[in-house]
Amino acid sequence: MGNPSLQFLAFSLITVIFYQLFRSVRWRQFVLLASSCYFLISFTHDFRFFLPLMAFLGLGYAGLRLAQPTRSWSFPITLILVILCFIWLKKYTFLPHHFFLSFPYLTVGLSYILFRTLHMIIDTHNGLLKEKVSPLQYALYTINFTTLVSGPIQRFQDFTAMVESPSCPRPSWPDIGIAIERIIIGFFKTNVAALAFSVIHANAIIQLSQADPRTQHTLPAILAFASYPFFLYCNFSGYIDVVIGIARLLSIALPENFSRPFSSESFIEFWSRWHITLSEWLKTYVYNPLVMNLMRRFPAPQLEPAWAVFSFFVTFFLIGIWHGQTSAFVFFGFLQGLGVSMNKLYQILMARWFGKKKYRALASNSFYVAFSRGLTFSWFVFSLIWFWSDWPQVKTIFSAIGPREAIAVWLIIWVGAAVALARWEALRSAALSIQIGGVSLLYSRYWRTAWATGLLVITLGVVMLSNRPAPEMVYKTF
Amino acid sequence: MTFEPTKGSLPRKDLLLLPLISLLTVLLMIGAAEFTTRKIWPEKMRDDCFSVDPVLGNRFAPNCSTMRKNAEGPWIRYEYNECGYRGTTSCGPKPQGTLRIVLMGSSAAFGLDVPYDQHIAVRAAPGLAEVLGHPIEFQNLGGVGRDWSKNEMVLDEVLSLKPDAIFYFVMPFDLIRMDRLESELPQDAGPVSSVKLNVGTWVKVRHLLANSRVVYMIQHFLLADESFLLRAVQNYGDPLDVSRQPTPPLGEKRFALLDMIVGKLADRAREAHVPCFMIAVPNRAEVVMIRSNAQIPHMDPYIFPQQMQATAQRHGVAYIDLLPYLKNAPNAADLYYRVDGHPTGTFHELLTRILVDYFREWGSLSAPARSSGEH
């Protein structure tokens, strides 16, 4: 049930019905915990496969209890222990193979459990989480089925306030409508759009592997590279749409994880629109402490921009490493760190050379914006190659297209994305400008009803006729 | 962040308006999709040369020409000679030294949805002429949707053409039409109507949605994938139900009726000293099952060809086995129209090769009937 399937939807709706049956906090906690346990059991019925995950949860809880502000000695040890345990269970390839557990076990949601656990431990240590967290609260927060597989990463305080509020209201009719709309959009993205992009990507890869002359590989290379970000976006954000919709029916407001990322005009902005909760988490628990520490240790004002660039690199390098266990993901992280840190450096230098006012004027020029948007997209496209393939496949792809064609492919994607995304933005603005009664037509409930119905018809048609499941959730493995 | 329910409630009118908008959207989408599909993939199934014949059921007007199109295929010109047979070859006395072959059967022999320059009547003639040492002329007496019982009546016309050989085409479609021939059953066979027609959900749904071009074209694209076809067969059964293992009573009756008719045709042809050859064209589903060696419970794709081969042998009709070629055809996906199910021009190209190979090996049209290899 780790994918947005009809089975997952049916399970979720049954949970919603039971959850909203009584207002008692205990009842709601019980229903949520029972359904989350059932959700976990749906992955495997063998109890042994759960043991490592349960041990990790237990370690996290013990660390949380030890992380009181008064116990400064235990904090770093706990933190390191939890992170090492995560690396061990995730089987990072730089560790010796014989070091790992030899039997298969469940790791679904392990990364997200790590983020939530670290957040609680750090906040407890810093005195931001003052209340004593009970095992039930901890279990509900870490394994609740709406956010277990792929997030979004929510603050413990926010989550608990909603689940434990005795006066937490049931969703109103408009809420139910909004939730259903969100679920439909999510299903469309995962079952139709992601499926279409995955087919385009897979076919292009097959064409690339065929022994045609290099020039005939240009179009398949463009399709293979440029389709993957859209696939990943639909796959991931679609799942998030579904769980946000379901959580809304449970009277739980989950944070947004995506905000039109391909409209970003810089790579820094991109990461504030893509996997937002992860970026926020890293900003809070990696970037900010690192910058502050560096500034405290080396308190020279002229070094501050350098520390910001360096901290950006470290933060986004970690994002890459988090995504996978192999050296390809280390390089993916390097490219993310490089992109964001170079972007920051460029901003600093441009502001210094031109002055902030002139630079701001330049940055608002429509050609410059389109150019930047295209570059941002093409950099993400390029870096993702190490996300969806391994080193031998990267080598095969680049030897199939050759160095000159590879540059040409990048330039075509850059220019193409600049033009296409500019057109898309213009179209969106024009559509939003159509207003009825002072409200954009696109936001009116009548239009949204028609739109969601249309997406539902298409989705049901594709699901029933294609007899093919939606592509697996990519982020399920992280 | 906390959960704040959306403020305000829905106006009363929206309780009616929003479902109505949903319904209208669905209807609009279906209408728009149907309109667009019909524009992109037009269809004209009516044959302007077609006329109802009191004896044969259908006939084509002499020297007539018309255009037809199936939604999956190209526009095709259908031309009929002075006797109303498909093709432009005259049905008059055959030229001196020319061998005349008559094609009998239903749409497979007729070449429905196959441009005539791709039909075996045109394609196979030069190759057969080369291996048999005589010019070859085909007369196509195949009829669209014709009962096999009508073939008995066509035989008079066939024999009047003084043919040197008769090719019978049989497809699983023809077996379904046997249900019309209840009166022809031997006394001990029991009435067909007592047996429930088991055509499977897939066919029932297809019949319900038969007139929707959207559904038709969706099927066309989905059935391009052989694994999808196999899954459909596995889930819903063979649409024509000729591969069910064991063969159900109705299927047995159909095979028995066809056997009886072939026997009658063969006897009369033998009396006229005309050799007969049977070409059994399996369904695409059977071909895919055989090619992929798919093991589907209670399905045996060899039943139809084996039954046809047995019928041919029983009545001294030579059986031309297509299976060895179909198993290894490189362009298997193009052999049939995916939804319509009829053979394509590509199939006729393959059939041409099969016929030329067969007669190259045998060396004569007038040879005594015999069967070719086993699968």
Interface residues (C-beta under 8 A of the other chain):
Chain A: Q154 R155 D158 A161 M162 S165 C168 P169 R170 P171 S172 W173 P174 D175 G177 I178 R248 S251 I252 A253 P255 R445 Y446 T449 A450 T453 G454 V457 I458 G461 L465 S466 N467
Chain B: M1 T2 F3 E4 P5 T6 G8 S9 L10 D14 L17 L18 I21 S22 L24 T25 V26 M29 I30 I218 L222 F228 R231 A232
